[in-house]
Each structure stands twice: as C-alpha cells, then as structure tokens.
Amino acid sequence: MKILKEFTIILLIIFFSDTLSKTFSLPLPGSIIGMLLLLGLLLLKIVKVETLKTSSTYMLDNLAFFFLPAGVGIISSFDLLKGNTIKIIVIIIISTLVVLLVTGYTVQGLIALKNKRNMGKYNS
C-alpha cells in the first residue's frame, strides 16, 4: 500500500506539472516543471524524502527500462536522422563537453564552499 501512495504522489505531481505547462503554454516541458516542483516540495519539507524512498529506489534500479521508448522512437525515426548524422554527432560531442565542464566546475565550487565552511568551524 505504501508503494501505491508513493506512486500516486509522483503521478499527481507529473499530472499537475504537465497540465500547468500545456494550460499556460510555458516554454518548459511538464517533466522539467515537475522535477522543479518536486524539488521545491522536498526543500520545503512538504514532501519528505522517506515518503518517496521505496518507489524512487525502484525506479532508479530499473532506469534502463525507462529509456526503451526513447530508443524505439529513435530507431523508428531513423530516416529523419540519416541526413543529419554529422550535425548530430557534433551536437552530442559539444553538449557532452558542456555537461562535463559545468559538472566539474560545480563540484569544484561545492568542494571549495565546503572547505570554506569547515575552516570557519575550526577557526571559531
């Protein structure tokens, strides 16, 4: 019964965010709005992490399964992609490098911030 409650919460957030995106013609897709909404609910402790732990662990353990529809979509659209192979490869390489750089700088910044906070503790 706990899993049903957890999935209901997640599905309600997905439904609300998708409806919000389509109703107001927002430039962000409903999935992104839903993630931001869930993040806000978790940060404000309206929804506790423990409340969604079982279902989120299950979904993360089976994450590869959720990529199957996207893979099938790519294969079924192969004719559209055939003429743009080089463009797609360039976009993949550039976006991968951007993600690596942003992630690296973010982690370095967070480590520096953590070290700065730890130094403040020891100097007090």
C-alpha positions in Angstrom: 0.0 0.0 0.0 3.0 2.3 0.7 4.2 2.0 -2.9 0.7 2.9 -4.2 0.7 6.1 -2.1 4.2 7.0 -3.3 3.4 6.4 -7.0 0.2 8.4 -6.5 2.1 11.4 -5.2 4.6 11.2 -8.1 1.8 10.8 -10.7 -0.1 13.8 -9.2 3.0 15.9 -9.5 3.5 14.8 -13.1 -0.1 15.4 -14.0 -0.2 18.8 -12.3 3.1 20.0 -14.0 2.1 18.7 -17.4 -1.3 20.4 -17.1 0.4 23.6 -16.0 2.8 23.5 -18.9 0.1 23.0 -21.5 -2.5 25.3 -20.0 -0.2 28.3 -19.8 1.8 27.3 -22.9 5.0 27.5 -20.9 8.3 27.1 -22.7 9.4 24.4 -20.3 8.1 20.8 -20.7 5.9 19.4 -17.9 8.6 16.9 -16.9 11.1 19.8 -16.1 8.4 21.7 -14.2 7.5 18.5 -12.3 11.1 18.0 -11.3 11.4 21.6 -10.1 8.1 21.3 -8.3 9.2 18.1 -6.6 12.5 19.7 -5.6 10.6 22.6 -4.1 8.3 20.3 -2.2 11.3 18.4 -0.9 13.2 21.5 0.1 10.2 23.0 1.9 9.7 19.6 3.6 6.1 19.4 2.4 7.0 16.0 1.0 9.7 14.1 3.0 12.3 12.1 1.2 11.3 9.0 3.2 7.8 9.4 1.7 9.0 8.6 -1.8 12.1 6.4 -0.9 10.7 3.0 -1.9 9.2 3.9 -5.3 12.2 6.2 -6.2 14.7 3.5 -5.4 12.7 1.0 -7.5 12.6 3.4 -10.5 16.3 4.2 -10.2 17.1 0.4 -10.0 15.1 -0.1 -13.3 16.2 3.2 -15.0 17.4 1.4 -18.2 13.8 0.2 -18.8 12.6 3.7 -19.0 14.9 4.5 -21.9 13.4 1.8 -24.1 10.6 4.1 -25.5 13.1 6.8 -26.4 15.4 4.2 -28.1 12.4 2.8 -30.1 11.5 6.3 -31.1 15.0 7.0 -32.4 15.0 3.7 -34.4 11.6 4.4 -35.9 12.7 7.9 -36.9 16.0 6.7 -38.5 15.1 8.1 -41.9 14.8 11.6 -40.5 18.2 11.3 -38.8 20.0 9.7 -41.7 20.9 13.0 -43.5 21.9 14.8 -40.3 24.5 12.3 -38.9 27.4 14.7 -38.7 25.3 17.5 -37.2 24.0 15.1 -34.6 27.5 13.8 -33.7 28.8 17.4 -33.4 25.9 18.3 -31.1 26.5 15.2 -29.0 30.2 16.0 -28.6 29.6 19.7 -27.8 26.8 19.0 -25.3 28.8 16.3 -23.6 31.8 18.6 -23.2 29.5 21.4 -21.8 28.0 19.0 -19.3 31.4 17.7 -18.2 32.7 21.3 -17.8 29.6 22.5 -15.9 29.6 19.4 -13.7 33.4 19.8 -13.0 33.2 23.5 -12.1 30.1 22.9 -10.0 31.8 20.1 -8.0 34.9 22.2 -7.5 32.8 25.1 -6.3 30.9 23.0 -3.9 34.1 21.4 -2.5 35.6 24.9 -2.1 32.4 26.0 -0.3 32.5 23.0 1.9 36.2 23.6 2.8 35.5 27.3 3.5 32.7 26.3 5.9 34.9 23.7 7.6 37.6 26.2 8.1 35.1 28.6 9.7 34.2 25.9 12.2 37.8 25.2 13.2 38.7 28.9 13.5 35.8 29.7 15.8 
